[in-house]
Amino acid sequence: MHEEEFKQPIFGANKLVGVVQALPGSGLIEGLSFTIKFNDGGCGTFLGLFHPLVAYARALNVETVAEPIQAISSTVASGGVGQVAFVD
């Protein structure tokens, strides 16, 4: 994943856009673009989890970040994410 960018248009929903590489042998073209729209809010919570995971994966230069994902999953399951304030 690269070229990810958070966009806050004057009109319309906030969104995260970027480009991902296809898995080798998948038969898909290279450089597939993605968009995640936040029509009902929640981008602050998502970005607060997304950016640290991306930074961690890039620091390790790995494709799978199972350990941090498990830690975040347990935080979400325990309701810990609701105790953090993010400003959208």
C-alpha positions in Angstrom: 0.0 0.0 0.0 1.3 3.4 -0.9 0.2 7.0 -1.7 -2.5 6.8 1.0 -4.1 10.2 1.6 -6.9 11.3 3.9 -9.2 13.8 2.1 -11.7 16.1 3.8 -13.8 17.7 1.0 -15.9 20.8 1.8 -18.9 18.9 0.5 -19.3 15.2 0.9 -17.9 12.5 3.2 -14.3 12.2 4.4 -12.3 9.5 2.7 -9.1 7.6 2.6 -7.6 6.9 -0.8 -4.5 5.1 -1.9 -2.9 2.4 -4.1 -2.3 -1.2 -3.3 -0.1 -3.7 -5.2 -1.7 -6.9 -6.5 -0.4 -10.2 -5.0 2.0 -12.0 -7.3 0.3 -14.6 -9.3 -3.2 -13.2 -8.6 -3.7 -12.2 -12.2 -4.8 -8.7 -11.2 -3.3 -5.5 -12.6 -0.7 -3.6 -10.6 -1.5 -0.4 -8.8 -5.1 -0.9 -7.9 -6.6 2.2 -6.3 -8.9 2.1 -3.2 -11.3 4.5 -1.5 -12.7 4.2 2.0 -15.6 6.6 2.5 -16.8 7.7 6.0 -20.4 8.6 5.3 -21.5 8.3 9.0 -18.3 9.6 10.8 -15.9 7.4 12.6 -12.9 8.4 10.6 -11.0 9.7 13.6 -11.3 6.3 15.3 -10.3 4.4 12.2 -7.4 6.7 11.4 -6.1 6.4 15.0 -5.8 2.7 14.5 -4.9 2.7 10.8 -1.9 5.0 10.8 0.0 3.2 13.7 -0.6 -0.2 12.0 0.8 1.1 8.7 3.8 2.7 10.4 4.4 -0.5 12.3 4.2 -2.7 9.2 6.5 -0.4 7.3 9.1 -0.3 10.1 9.2 -4.1 10.1 8.9 -4.3 6.4 6.5 -7.1 6.6 3.3 -8.0 4.8 1.4 -9.4 7.8 1.0 -7.6 11.1 -1.0 -10.2 13.0 0.3 -9.3 16.5 -0.7 -5.6 16.4 -4.0 -6.6 14.8 -4.8 -9.0 17.6 -3.9 -6.3 20.2 -6.2 -3.8 18.5 -9.0 -6.4 18.1 -8.9 -7.1 21.9 -9.0 -3.3 22.6 -12.0 -3.0 20.3 -13.7 -6.0 21.8 -13.2 -4.8 25.4 -14.7 -1.4 24.5 -11.4 0.4 24.9 -11.7 2.3 21.7 -14.8 4.1 23.0 -12.8 5.5 25.8 -10.5 7.4 23.5 -11.4 10.8 22.0 -10.6 11.5 18.4 -11.5 14.7 16.6 -12.9 14.3 13.2 
